C-alpha cells in the first residue's frame, strides 16, 4: 500500500479545499484517523493513500496552544480539579481554557499585553484576568490564593527569569507545567535564520537550562520533559517541562 502526505490526503478526501487549510487543521489537532480516533500530529505525516479521517468542525479550545498543555496533562496526569491555577503568558487563553476544562476552580490569567484574552474566558467568573503585568512583578497582593497549578507560555524572555519569582506564590506539592521555547532560551548566536533553532544540541541545552533553574533556584522536583505536539508558528520545536513543588 502506498503512502502520501496527510495534508494531501485530506484534500483528496474532500475534507479541505487546499493543503494550506489542511495543514492548519492538523496543527490545531482537529483531524483524527476514522478507525482509531488518534489525532494527526503533523501535516507531513505519511498515511495510507486510502486513509479516512474525521474532522472536528468546531475548535475545542480558544487557541491551538491548548494542544501543548493537553500533551503534558495526558503524559503526567496532574491533579487540576478543584484547584487554583496561575497561567503566565495567558494571551488568548488556550492554557486557561484547558485548565477550566479539567476542573480548575479558579485561574489567574496573567499577561503583559492588553485585551488578548478570548471573550469566552473574560466572561467566565472562574477567570481573573491580570493584564499589563510582568510575571516578575507578581505578589500576594495580586495573587492572594496559594497556587496549586502553575502553567507558563511566554515569549521574548527566558523562563529562568520568571520561574524564581513564582516560588512564593505556590502551594505545597503544586504542579508546574511550562513551555520551553529554545528560541527564547538559547544564545543569539545559536538561533538560526528566521528565529528557528534547528540544532538539537542547542534545544537540549535550552531544556537543561530551564530544568537547572527549576531544581537549583526554585527547588522543584523534575517530573519529565516531552516535545510539544504543536509546533511553534515559525516551525520551532518546543517542549513541555513538568515539575512539582516540595
N, C-alpha and C positions, 0 to 999 in steps of 0.2 A: 504494500500500500504506500503510495507516495505521500509526501507531506508538503504543506505550504505554510506561509506565514499566517498567524491568527488574524491580523487585520485584513489581509487579502481574502481570507475565507469568510469573514463577516460581510464583506461587500458582495461576494459571490452568493451568499445565502439570502441577500436582500435585506439584512438587518441594518445595514448602514449604506448611505449613499456614496461615501468616499472613504479612502483609507485613513485620511486625517480624522474624520469623525469616529471611525472605528478605534483608532489609537487613543483618542480622548476617553471613549467609553471604557476601554480596557484599563487605562491609567486610573480612572475613577472607580475601578473594581465593580463595574455594573454588568459584566459579562461572565457567564459561567457555562461549563460544559453541561449539556442537557442530561447526559446519562449519570453524572456523578455529583453535579451541583458544585464542583470545585471551580473557583474563580480563575479566570485567565490572569496571568501575572504580568506579562509583557506583550506589547504589540508584535514583537518579532518572534514570539514563541512559535515553534514549529508544531503544527497539528495535522491530523489526518485530513486528506483532501475531501473527505465526506463528513467531517466533524459537524455536529449540531450543537447549537448554543441556546441559552435562554438569556433574555435581556431584561434588566431591571429598568423600566421606563422612568421611574422616579428616583432621584438620588436619595439614599437613605439618610445621609448626613448633609450638613450645610456646606461642607467643603471636602475636596479629595484628600486633604491632610488627615482626615479622620481615619483613613485606612492605615496610616502609620501607627497610631496609637492602638488601633484594633489588633495589629500584629503582636504588639507587646503584651496586651491583655490576654490574647489567645495563648501565647507561649508561656506566660508566667503566672496567670490567674491571680492577680492581686485582689484583695478584698476592698471593693469600692462601695457596695450597697450600704446606705445609711451613713456614709462618711462625708466629711467636709473636705473639699479639694481646692487646690490652687492651680490655675492654668496660667503660666507665664508665657507671654507672646501669643495671647489668645487670638488676635487678628479676627478673622471671620467667625471663629468659634468651633472649628472642627473637633478639637480635643475636648472642649467643653461639652459639645453635643454628645460625644461618646460617653463621657463621664456620667452625664444625666441618664443616658440610655441604660447604663449599668447600675443605676440606682443611687448615685450620689445625692445626698440631701441638700447640699449647697456647693456652689462653685464660685470662687472668686476669679474672675476673668480679667487679667492684667495685661495692658499693652501700652506701649509708648505712643501709639497713634490715637486717632480720634474717629469715632463713628464708623468703625470697621465691623463691629460685632453684628451678626445677622439679626434681622428684626425678630425672628422667632425666639432667639435667645435673649434679646433685650427685654422682651415681654414676659419672659419666664421668671416667676418670683424666686426661683431657686438660684438664679444667677445674679451676682453682684458685679457689675462692670466697673472697673477702675481704669480709667483712661489717662493718657498723658503722664504715665508713671513708669519710671525705670525700676526694674526689679531690684536693683541695688539699694533703692530708697524705701523698700517695704519695711514696715514695722508693725508692732502690735496695735497701734492706733488705727492703721489701715486694715489690718488682718487680725481682728481680735480672737478669732477661733483657732484652736490648735489644728494644724493641717495634717490630715491622715493620708492624703494622696496628693503628691506634687507632680505635675507634668510641665514640660517646657519645650517650646519650639521657637527658638529665637534666631534672628539673622543679623549679620554685620557686627556681631560681638561674640566673644568666646564664652562658652558655658563656665569656664574656670573663673570668670569674673563675676558670675551671677550666683552660682550654687552656694558658695560660702555665706552669702547674705541671707539665704533661705533657712539656714540651720536653726536660728532661734524661733522660727515660725512653726516648726514641725512637732507633731505629737510623737510620743514613743512608738516605735515599731511602724512608723509611717512608710508608705511605699513611695519611691521616687522613680519616675519614668521620663527620661529626657531624650530628645532627638539630637544626635551628634551629627553635625554638618561639617565634614572635613574642610570644606571651602572657607569656613569661618574659624577653624581651629589651627589650620596649617600656617606655616610661614609664607609670606607673599611670594618668595622665590620658588616655592613648591606648588604653586597654583598655576594650572595651565591656561591656555588661551580660552577666553570666554568665561573665565572663573570656574572652570571644571577641573577637579582633581582626578586624574586618570591613573596615577601611580598608587598601587595598592599598599606599598610600604608607607607612603605619606598618609593614606587613610588609616592604617593601623597605628601610626604614631599619634594621629589625632584622637583616636579612641583611647589609647593608653594615657594620653594627657588628661582627658576628662575623667577616666577611671582613677588615676592617681590623685587628682584633685578631690574626688568624692571620698576616697579612702583616707588620705593623709590630712586634708584640711577639714572635711566635713565629718569624718569618722563614720561613714556609712559602709554597710556590708554590700559588696558587689554580688548581684544575683545572676546577671547574664547580659550578653550583648547579642543582638541579632540584626541582620541587614533589613532595612525598610523595604517592604514590597512595593512601595510607591516611590518612584524615582523623582528626584528634585526637578524643578522646572527646566533647568539647563542641562539635565542629564546626569547630575551628581548622584552617586550612590551615598545614601545616608544610613544611619544606624540608630537603633533603639538601645539605650543603656539603662539597665534597671538596678536599683539599689534598695536597701532597707535601712531605716534609721534604727539605732540601738534601742 
